[in-house]
Every structure is written in C-alpha cells, then in structure tokens.
C-alpha cells in the first residue's frame, strides 16, 4: 500500500542514491546549481543556493528544455514536486490561461518576478470548477522558454521582502543576459490518439554593443497547437435537454492555440559605477475552446429554426500581454548600491463566441458575438538601496531598505448589444459565454505605497540570520505590515539547519472586487447545465446572499529544514512547513435553489439559476514537507545527473465564518462554502508528488529518463454518496538527443506509457460524457511523442 510515509521514505532513499562506495569510485563533482549565486529571497550579493536560509530551487535552461514542452508552467511542474499545473477543459477562459499552484495553495498566493521585478497578473478570473477557482494569477506561459537562463523558486513566505501575494513562495524568472551566440529550434509533436499536433519554432541570440559596454539578448517563440478531444457519447436517459442517447456532442480537451511571444533584455554601462538596464516581453495568443453543448429540445438555450440539431458554442479568446521594465543602478564611493526602476505590465483578453445564439433575439439572432474584454494594467516605481557594513563579524552585514509606489487598474469592457441583450423572462446573452453589459462594466484603480527594511548577517562562519519588515498602504482597504526572521546554522560543512518565521498578506485583486459575469457550469452529480452569475461583493444582490466587504487575507508561516551535503557530488534538503491563512479570499459556492432564483428575479435578473461572490469566509492551515536531492556522477568518458524530489502537502479548512444575518433576513438557508468547495480546497490536488529525473551524457549522446508519481486526490459533489477518490499514477518521460557539431537532434515521449487518470464514476461524468476529472494533475491526453532539431552558434 502506498502511504505518504512510505513515499517519503522512498524519496529520501532516492535522494541518497549515492552511497559512500559509489562516491569513492568517481571523482567528486558539485551539482551545477549549488554554487549558483541566488537573487531571490536575499539581498546579499554573493549568497549561493547551498548557503540560503530559505529553501530555494534552481531550474536551469537545460532542465526546462529537457522537459519536452514549450510551456514554462508545464516544464516547471515536471521539475518541481511542490508545483501543480492541471489542464482543465470546458472551463471558459481557464481552459486557455491555466493557473499553477505551489504547495497546494491558491495560484494567486504565489508571487512571480522577472529579473527580480514584480510581474503583472492576468486579467482573467478562474471561475469554474478548477484548481485555482477564484484566482487571478500570473500567466507564466507568456514568456518564451528560449529567453530564460534559469528559474529560482523560493518555497517560503516572502511578503516582508516583496509585498502582497508571496504567501506560498516566489517564482523568479531570470532572463538570459550577457551570453553571446544563440540558438534556433524547430519541433513537432502529437498525442498517440492522433490529435493535439503541436508545431514549435523558437530561438534566441545575444550580442554586444557600444564597444562591449553593453549587451542585448532577444528571444522569440511561435507555437501552433491543435485541439484534443476525449469526450464520449451521452449514455443517460432520453431527455429533451440532453443529446440523443449515443450521441457524442461535446469536445473535451486542450484548446486550439496559436501563440507568439518575444522578449528582449539589455544592459549598458554608462560608467564604472552606473549601469542602465531594460527588459521587455510581449505575447499574443489566439485560443479557441468549446463550451457546453446545447440540445435541440432545450427551449431556454436553443432556437430550432437556427440549430435543428443543437449546437456546440466556441469561445474564442484573444490574449495580449505586454511588459517593460527600465531602470538605472549604481554604486557610490561610500559603498552604497542603489537601483531605481519603472515597471509596466499590461494584459488584455478579448472574448468572442462563435456558433451560438441569443434566445432573447429570437429566430433572427446572429450566431457570433463580440462579448467584451478584460484588462489589467500595472505601473510600479521603486528604489532599492543596500550596503555592506563591517561590524566586526565574520562577514560584512548587509543592510537594505527601499520604497515602492504601485498603481493597478482593471477594466471590464462591454460587448456588442446582442451578446448580453435579455428580454422579459427569456434567457439572455450569447449561449456559451454571455457578453458583458454596460451595467456590469467599468474601470477601477487603486494605489499602494510601501516601505521595507532588511538586514542579513553572517555572525560566524557557521551561523547566519536575517530580519525583514515591510509596511504597505492601499487606497482601497487600508494598510498591512509583515515581517520575517530567518536563520541558518552549519554544524559542519556537510550538515546545516535552517528555519524561517514570517507573516504575510494578499490584497484582494481588483478583479475579485468588481468582476461580474454569467457562465454555464455543470454541478457534480447533476446532468443539467446551470447558469451562474458572479456578483461583486458590495452589490445589492451579493449582500442579500450574504456577501460582506472584502479585506486582505493574512498568513503566518513557519519552516524548518535540514541541509545535507555528504559529498561534493550529493546535495539533499528536507524542509517542513506550516502556513496558516486567515480570512482567505475564496469564491463562494454556487448558491442555487428556488429561494435564490426568486431573489434574483425580484432584482430583474431572469434566466439565471444561481449566484456567487468573493468572500473572506475561510481560515486554512497547510502543512507539508519538501525533500529535494541532486547527485552528479562523473565517469571517465561520461557523466550521470540525478535529481529526486518529494512534496507532501495537506490543507485543512480550520473554520468557516458563520452566515451573516442578511441570509436569514431574506429567508435563505445557504452554505456559502459547501462541501464541494471545501473539498476542492482540501483534497482537490494530489497530497503528495514524487519525481526522479536522470540524464546520461556520453560523448554525442544525452539520454534522459524521468518518472513522476502523482498522489491521490478527491472530488466531493453535492451528494456525499458520489464522492470519488482518484488513485495515484506514475507518468514516465523519456528522450534521446544526439549532438554533432552545432546541431542537436532530439526524439522523446512524454507520458511514455500512455497513462490516464482514473475515470469519473457515472454520477460525476455528466451521463458518461465527461470521462475524466478536471482536477487531474497531468491532464487526460495520453502519450505525447515529439521531435526537435536545434542549431547553436
């Protein structure tokens, strides 16, 4: 029987693969990442991975390329045991812009940096029954993988150092810089089922300019991904609101994606003490996903004269993403280092619905609509200052402080009239994705100001510690203060203990405060679609349903870790953690029933089955352990690199706030956080994940083999009798590369053994049509075979 304890033991054994006898047979070699000077989680200029007081992972460019995917988030999920990146389908925009989660927490509780500067979030809110429901997270896949030198992942709370959102940790994407030369790569892949073809072209190059006083590195990536489909035929009872028995009406899988992304990174030395820098990214994606099928006999969703056989709406999403950071850094004669920068980020998503109609427009309804747009804009100005002081300790004490101003804007723009028009008691809006009406549209903004201070010292050769504090004031909800204490003690050169205590916070995003829309969803255990509207928490309807003004969520985190380096070639870390989040911001359950419908109709809202809103109603506790190990075995004519990792993470809902008096006053007895939503928070992701990756480098050949075990996860529908736990699965990846001169040819397979998750039981499969759960951590597409050719200069 596989238990978390037995899997943890396996992980530690795998991380300690190098026995003393093995080490004696090979020259010692330090794993590449151990001596990497980190820039995340510390202000000290020469702190390495091995010396860090907080757990940190380094994912190299080579490791990202070896994963066989051109998606950054997918590559990170294959390299990091603590990161989860599902592939949901039939979830509106989330099918196209998927969020990642760290340590089982919400995707918006992870701060993303690029070259140490805050990355803007997506304008999209994830609303349907997926991991990250309610979150507006950073879209990691807007950055070309070819542009990345490495990714630093800080697995620790860091709000005291970086501000809002850094509760679960920090992902810092470091772009390629002064490296000269470049590469060009072309690739093609396809799933064993014969669909999902993916065409890829990418490249990067670096040049010097200004008499070697400056450098420029640019990268680009083009992708065309065809859709996949794993839907099955309807196997329920005959019904006018359902497909015909035996009819395959849905398309469930990855969307059709046409994507382009570019980046540029540059520096120029104006003098020996002043350097200017700038970096920018831009991406466009055209994404087509499918909505829920509308049966011909469903009079609230179809007009027979337009679609006598029913119809399957298509949701077309145009995603535009831009960022620019420009700054100047330098040093003074007295030893102060300073960095002043401006940071701009922009994300816009335009929505279109094709192959659809609006019932309220009758038989003359158009069959395609522009539904409106979501936009987010970020402007940041900051100043960072630091200096090392010789106070008679083993090394200089680093003192840092800084200030930051941030302006955020979020805009919901209306679609064309037909996309949202509603008449009388008829259902209104485009079927599949109703457009945004002017009444729910608007532009919102806020300002925040922050001050921080940070001190870090090596008191002796063995003991180092750091203390950080940050104060932020937001124009819309007030101020927050956070702090962090970290320390590391080396008993010997081979054994060290490290730990941190930190408080943190996350401000409610503007999208969470103001977004309004209607979407179609299926509730687990019910074969019929529901039209659910999301209301702002301060709206009249939301208050009647029990909403209260949103506030920031706060956190208190603890971590304790052991660092082992028995030989120069072997490195193992074990870190335990606890993260308490109070007033956690979540999207309420879908509140339905005759009482809710009557309330909505009393407000002039017809054709809607229920409502939901954001709330601070939940307190959670997450506990877990991370084990990471790496080993390099240097042979006479080849080398073997092994990495292993394990994460166990368990989240518990400690309390749910009692329903406010407004619900009782309206005669409603509702669960704002029902068993389905609670189950998604506690059990909707694998509690444990184990991975082991190895590569053998022999002259012209590189052979890579990796295996990941995804642990159990559970879905909880409305009726407990339909609860389902999905079993653990092993996914194996393999590739072989041959290098000759400047050329490298790679053939590989992801999910080599064609593993699929357990199938939904019939009650959770929408009468057999949805065979797999959206919670699957590795999707449900099967084996993927690919080939690549790469040229370097």
N, C-alpha and C positions, 0 to 999 in steps of 0.2 A: 504493500500500500504506500502511495506517495503522500507524505505529510510535509508541512513546511519545515519541520525539524530535520527530516531525512534529506530533503532537498538542500537545506542549508549546509548540512554535513557534506553532501556531495559537492557543493560549491566550494567549500573550504579545501576539500581534498583536491579538486580540480585546480584551484588557485595555487596549491602547493605541489604541483606536478613534479617540480624539480627537486629530487631527493639529493642529499649530500653526495652520494655516489655519482649521480648524473652530473652534478656540478663539477666534480673532480675530473671528469672525462672531457670537459670542454673549457676553452678559455672563457673567463668571465666577460660578460658584455652587458652594459647598462641599457635597459629598455629606453627607447627613444624619448619617451615623454617625461621621464623622471627628472632630467636636467633642464626641461623647458622652463624658462622664466615666465611666470604667470602674470597676467594683468587684471585678473578678476578676483575680487574678494580681498584685496590687499592694496595698500598704497606704497609698499616697499618696492624699490626699483629692481632688486635682484632676488626676489623670493622665488623659489622653484616649486615644482609640484610636490617633491618629496618633503619640503620644509613647510608646506602650507598648514595653517592652524585649522582650516576647514576642509572637508572632503571636496575634491575637485577632480574632474575627469578631463583629459585632453584627447580629442578625436582629431587625428591628423587628416590632411587632404588625401593621403594614400588610403587611409581607412575608409573615408567617405566614398572614394572612387571604387573601392573593392566590394561595396555592398550590392552593386548591380542595379542601382536605381539612380535616377536623375532628380529625385525629390529629396530635399535636405531633411525634412521631418522623418521620412521613411528610413533614410540612411542612419539618422541618429537613433531611431527606435531599434534598429538592428545592432547598434554598437553599445547601447546603454541599457542595462537591466532596469533602471528606475524610470525610463521614459516609455509611455504608451501612446501609440498613434493608430487608432482604429480607422477603418474605411467604411463609414456608413453609407447607405443608399436610401433613396426616397425620403430625404430629409431637407428638402428645399435647398437653400444655399449651402448648407453644411455638407452636402454631397460633393460640392466643388471646392470649398475652402474649409479644410478639415483641421480641427484643433488637436494639439498634443498636450498630454498631461505628464507631470513629474511627481513621483511618489504618491500617486493616487489622488492628488488634489486637483482643483479646478484648473483648466488651461489658463485662465486669467490670473492665477496666483503664481505664475512664473514670469519673471522679468526677462525680456530679451534685449540684448545690447548688440550693436555692431561697432567694432573697434572701440568698445568701452562706452559708447553713447547710446542712450535710450532709443529703442526702435518703436515706431508708432504701431498701434493696433489696427486690426481690420475694422471696417465699418459694419461688418456683419455680426449679428447676434445669432448664436446657435440655439434654436428654439425647440426643435422636435426631440424625439426620444433617443438621444445620442449621448455619448460621453461628452462632458463639457456643456450640457444643456444650460442655457442662460449666460454663457460666457462670450465675451468679445475679445478674442485672443489675437496675438500676432500671427500673421500668415507667413510661416517660415519658408514656404515654397516660392516666395517672390525673389529670392536671392539665388543667382546661379551657383551651382556647386563648383564650377570651374574657377570661381572667383575666390574661393575660401582657402586660406592657409591652414587653419585649424579652428576647432570649436572648443571653447572652455566651458564646462558645465559645473557650476558651483552648486553642490547639493546641500544648501544651508540657507536659513533665513538671512536676508541682507537688506532689509528696509532701512536700517540705520545707515547703511553706506550708499544706497542707490534710490531710496524712496519707495513710493507705493508699488505694490504688486509683487515684490520679491519675498513672498512668504514660503513657497516651496523651494525656491532657488533662483539661479540666474543662468541664462544661456548667453554666452558672449561669442559672437561670430567674428573671428579675426580674418580680415581680408588679406590676400596676397599683396606684398608691398614691393620692396626693392629688388626682388628676384628678376633677373634678366632672362631672356628666352621666352618660350611659350609652348603651347600645345594646341592641337586640333584633333577633335574626336568625333566619330560618327558611329551610331549604333542603331540596332533594330532588335525588338523583342516581341514575343507573343505568348499568350497563355496556351496551355496544352489543349484547352477546349476549342481553340481556333479563333478566339476573339481577343480584343484588347491590344491590338497591334500598337506598338509604340516606336516612333521614329525620333531619333535624337541627333542633334548636331550642336557641338559646343566647342569653345576654345578660349584661350587667354594668352596674353603676351605682355611683357614688361620691357620698358625702355628707359634709358637715362636721358636727361636733357640738361641744358644750361651748364655745360662743362662739368657734368657729373654732380652738380649741386642739387639736382632734383631727379625724381623718377616718377614714372606713370605706369600703372598696371591696369589693363582693361580686360574684361571678360564678357562673353555672351553665351546664351543658351537658347536653343529652339527645340520645342517638343510638339509632336502631334500624337495624341493618344486616342485610339478608337475605344468605343464603349464596350463594356462586358454585360452579360445578361445571365443571371442564374434563377430567374423566376420560373414558376411551374404553373400548371393548369389549375383552374378552380375545381375543388373537389367537395364543395359543400352542397347544401340542399338548393334546389331551384328557387330563385328569387328575382323579382324584377329589378332590385337594386344591386344585383351581383352579375358577374359574367355568366355566360352559359356554362353548364357543367361540362368539364373537359376543355374549356377554352383557356388558352394562355393569353391573358390580357395585359399583364404588367411587364415592365422591363426593370430588373433589379440588378444593380452592379455599379461599376465605375462609370462616370460620365464621359462624354466626348470632350476632349480638351485640346485646344490649340494655344500654345503658350510661347511667349518670347520674354527674355529677361537679359538685361545688360547691367554692367557695373564698371565703375572707374574709381581708382584710388591713387592719390598723388601727394607728394611732399616736395617742398623746395626750401633749401637752406638760404635764408637771406643773409645770415652771418653765422659766426660760430656759436652765437647764443640765441638766435631767433630762427624758428622754423615755421613755415606756413604749411597747412595741410588741408585736404578736402577729399571727400569720397561721396559717391552718389550711386544709387541703384534705381532702375526703372523696369517695370514689368507690365505686360498686357496679357490677359487670358480671356479667351472666348470659350465658354463652358456650356454644354447642353446636357441637362439631366432630365429625368422623367418624373412626373407627378403620379398621383393615384388615378387609376382607370375610372372612367365614368360610364356606367352601364346604360344601355339604351332605354331601359324602363324606369330610370331614376329621374322622375319629373322635376325634382329640385335641382338637378345638376345637368340635365340634357334636354335638347330640343330635337325631336325625332326627324324633323324635316332637314336639319343640318347634319346630324350624325345618326342615321338609322341603325348603325351597328355599334353605337357607343364610340368613345374616343379616349385617347391617352394623351393628356396635355404634356407639352415640353416646356421646361423652364430654361430659358437662355439667359446666362449671366455674363456680363462684360465687366471684368475686374481690372481696374487701373491702379497701379501703385507707384509712388514716386518718393524718393528721399534724397536729401542733400545735407551734409554736414561740412562746415568750413570753420577753420579756426587757426589760431596762432599760439604757439607755445615757445617757451624760452626759459632762460635761467639768468639770475642776477649775479653780480660779483660777490654778494654776501651769501650765496649758496641756496637761494630760494628758486624753486622750479614753479612755473605757472603755466596755465593752459586756459585760454579763453575761446569759446566756440559758440556757434549758432547752429541749431539743429531743426531741420524742416522735414516733416513727414506728411504724406497725403495718400489716402486710399478712397477710391470711389467704386461703387458697384451699381451698374445699371441692370434692371430686370426687365425681361420680355417674356411673355407667354405665347407659345405657338400651339396650333392645333387645339384650340379651345373655343369657348364662347362665354357670353354673359346672359344668363337666363332672363334677367330683367329687361334685356333689349329685345327679346322675342326672336321670331324667325329671321329677322334682318340683322341679327348680331354678327359683327365681324368675328373672324376666327383667329386673330392675333392681336396682341395689345402691347403697348409700352406701359409697364407697371410703375415706373418711378425709379428713384435712386437713393442710395445711402452714401454719405460722405463723412470722412473724419479727417481733421487737419490738426497737426501738432507743430507748435513753434516753441523752441526752448533756447534760452540764452543762459550760459553758465560760466563760472570762473572757479577753477580749482588751483589751489596753492599748496605746496608742501616743501619741507626742508628736513634734512637730517641734522640732528644735534648731537654733539659729543658730550655726553653727561657722565662719562667715566664708566660706562657699561661695556659689555663685550663688543658691541657694535653700536653705531650711531642710532639714536632714537628718531623715528620718522614721525613728524607732526604734520598733519594735513587739515585743511579747512576749505570751505567753499560756499558758494551761494548759487541759487538757480531760480530762474523765472520760467514758468511754463504756461502757455495758453493752449487750450484744447477747444476744438469746435466739432460739432456733429450736426449733420443736416439730413433730414428726411424730405425728399422732394416728391411732389405728386406725379402720378402717371397721367395718361390721357383719360378723358372723361369715361369712356366705355370700360376702362379697366377696373373702375371702382363703382360705377353707377348702380344704384339699387332703387327699385320701385315697389312701393307698398309692402306687402308681406313676402314678396318673392326674394329668393336668394340673389344677392348682387355681387358684382365683381367678376373678374376673369376666373374661370374654373382652373384650379391647379395652383395659381398664385394670384390672389386678388391684388389689384393695384392700390397704391397709397392715395387716399383722398386728400384734398387740401385741408380738410378739418383735422387730419391726423399728422399733417406735415408741419415742419418748422425747422428753424435753425437755432442752435443752442451753443453756449460757450461758457467757459469758466477760466479763471486764472488761479495759479498757485505760486507760492513763494516758499523757498526752502533755504535753510542754513544747516551746515553739517560740520562736524569736527571729528578727527580721527587721530589716534596715537597708537603706535606699534613699536615694540622694543624687544630686542634680544637681551635679556638681563644677564644671561650667561651663555656659554656655548651650548648648554642643554635646554634652557628654559626661555621661551618667547611668549609674549602676550600682546593682546590688542584691545583697545576700547574705542567704541564709535558711538556717536549720537547724532540724531537728525531731528529737526523741527520743520514741519510743513504747515502752511496755512492755505486753505482752499476757500474760494469766494462763495461756493455753494453750500458747504456743510460745516465749515469750521476747521479747526487745527488738530494736528496729531503729532505726537513725539514718539520716537522709537530709539532703542539702544541695543548695543551688542557688546558682549565680552567674550573673547576667545583666547585660548592658551594652548601651548604645546610643550611637552617635556620629553626629552630624549634620554631614556635610561642608558642606552648605548648607541652606537652608530647603527645598530640593527633593529632596535625596538624603541618606539615612541608612543606616547599617549597624547591625544588631543581632544579638545572639547569646546563647545560654544553654548552660550545662553543669549537669546535675542528676543526682542519684541518687534512686531511689525504691524503693518496695516495695508489695506487696499481700499482705495476710494471707489465708490460706485461709479461706473463709467457713465458718460452722458447717454449712451445708447440704452443702458439699463434703466435710466431715469425717464427717458422720453419716448422710446420706441413704441409704435402702435402698428398692428397688422393682424390680418386673419390668415390662418393657414389650415390646410387639411391634414388630419392625422388619424391614425388608427390607434385605438387604445387596446393594449394587450388583452386578449381574451374576448374581444368584440370584433366581429367581422365587418361591421359597418363603419364608414368614414365619419369623422366628426369635424365640424368647422369650429375652430377655437380662435378667439381673438385675444391678443396680448394688449393689456391696458397699462398706461403709466401709473405708477403707484399713487400719485397725487390726484388722479382723475376721480370724478364723481362715482363712476361705476366701480372702479377698483376699491375705493374707500367703502362702498356699500358691500363689497365682497370681502372686506377685512383688511385691506391694504393700509399701511402706515408709511410715513415719510422714510426714505432710505437714509442710512447712515453708513459710515465706513465700517468694514469688518476689521477686527484686530486679532493679532496672533501672539502666542508665546511659544518659543521653540527651544528645545534642548537637544544637544547631540554629544555623543561620547564615542571616540574612535581609537582604534589600535592600529599602528603603522608598523609593518614588519618588512625588513629587507635582509633576509638571512644571507644572501649572496649579492654580488653586484648585478647579477642577471635576474634576480627574482624580487618582486615587489608585491606586497599584499596589504590591503587595508580592510578593516572591519569597522563600520560606523553604525551605531544605533541612534535612533532619533525619536522624538515626540514633538508633535506640532498641534497645539490647541488653537482653534479658530473660533472666536466668539462673534455673534451677530453676523454669521456667514451669509453673504448675499446669494440667494438662490432664486430660481424661477419657481413659483408656486406650482402645485399640481394643477392639472386641467380640471377646473371646477365646473361640473356639469349637473344636470338634473332639471326637473320641471320648475323648481323654485328659481334657479339661476336663469333659465330661459324667460320666465315671467319677468324677472328683474330687468333683463336686457331689453325685452320688448317694451317695458314701461319707459325705457330711455330711448325708444325709437330705433332699436337695433334688432333687425329681423334676420332670419336665416342663419343664426349663429347658435351652436349647441352649447357653448360654454366660454369661460374667460379664465385669464391667469394674469399674474403680475409679479414683479420682483419684490422680495421681502428679506428682512434680516432675521427671519424666524428660527434659524438653526444654529446650534453650537456643536462643533465636531471636534474629535480628537483622532489624530493619525499617529500610529506607532509603527515602527519598522526597523529594518536593518539592511544595510548595503554591504556586500562583500565584493571586492574587486581585486584581481590579481593579474600580473603580467610576467612573462618569462621569455627570455631570448637565449637560445642555444646556438652558439657559434661553432660550426663544424669546419673541417679543413677547407672544403670547397663549396659550402652552402651554409644557410642559417635557417633556423626554425623560430618563428614568433608565435607565442601562445598567449591568449588573454581569456580570462573567465570572469564572469560576474553574476551576482545573485542579488535580487531585491525581494524583500518581504514587506508588504505594506498593508496595514489594516486600519480602516477608518470606521469610527463609531459616531453615530449621532447621539451626543450626550443629552441634548434636550431640544424640545421644540416649543416655541413660545405659545402660550395659550391663545385661543381665538379672541380677538377683541370684541368689545360689546356690540360693535356695528353689525356683526353677523347675527347675533341673537335678536337685535332690534329689527332686523329685516326678516326674521323668521327662518333663517337659513342655518342648517347644521352641516357644516362642511369641514373636511380636513384640508387645511391649506398645504400641508406636507403629508401626502398619503403614503401608503406602504410602497407604491411603485416608485415614487421619487426618493423616498428614504432608501429603498433597495438599490437604486441607481448610485446613490452617494456611497453606500456602504459596501455593496457587493457587485457593482456593475463593471468592474475591471478585475483582471487577474490579481489575486492577493500575492502571488509570487511569480517571479520570472527568472529563469536561469539561462545563461548563454555561455558558449565556449566557441572561440574562433581560433583557427590556426592557419599559418601560411608557411610554406616551404619554398625558399628561394635557392634555386640551383642553376647557376650559370644563366642560360637564356630563359629558364622556366620559373614561373611562380604558380604554385598550386595552393588554392585556398579552400578550406572547408569550415563551415560553421553550423552550429546547431543551437536552436533556441527552444526552451520549454516554457510554454505559457500555461500558467496555473488555472485553476477553476474560477469561474465567475457565474453569477446568478442573476436571473431576471425575476421580478416579482410583479405579476399582473394584479389587477384589482381583486381577483378571487384567489385566495391562498392555494386552492387546490391546483391551480395552474402554474405555481412556482416551478422553475426549472433551473437546475444547475448544469452547466456545460463543462465537460471533462477537460482535463489538461491535455495539451497537444504538443508534439515535437515537430518543429519545422527545420528542415535541413537545407542549407545553401551551399553551392559548390561552384568553383570557377577554375579555369586554367588559362594562364597567359604565357605567350611566347614573345620574347623581345629579340629583335635583330636590328642592330644599328639604332636608328632613331624611331623605329616602328615597333608597336606592340599590338598583338592580336589577342583578344580575349573571347572565350566562349564560356558561358555559365548558365546556371539554372538556380532560380530562387524557388524555394519550396519544392525541392527536387523530387520528393516522394509524393507529391500531389496530395498534400494533407488538406482536409476540410474540417471546419468546426463541426461539433455535434449539430444535428438538425433540430429545429424547433419542434416541440410537440404540436399536435394538430391544433389544439386550442389557441396556441400562440402564433400560428402560421397563416392567419387570415384565410382559413379554409384551404390550407395546403399551398397557397400561392407564394408565401414568403418562407423558403426552406431554412434560411439561416438568420441568426440574430445580428443586428447592427452593432452589438457590443463586442463582436469577435475582434480580438486584438491584432489579428493578422489578415483580416478580410475573409472573403469566401470565393476567391477566383481560381484557386488551384495552382498548379505548377506554371512557372514563367521561365521561358528559355530565351536567352539573348546572346547577341554577338556584338563586339565592338572592335574598332580599329583606331589606334591612337598614333599620332606623329608628334614628336617633341623636337624642339630646336633650342 
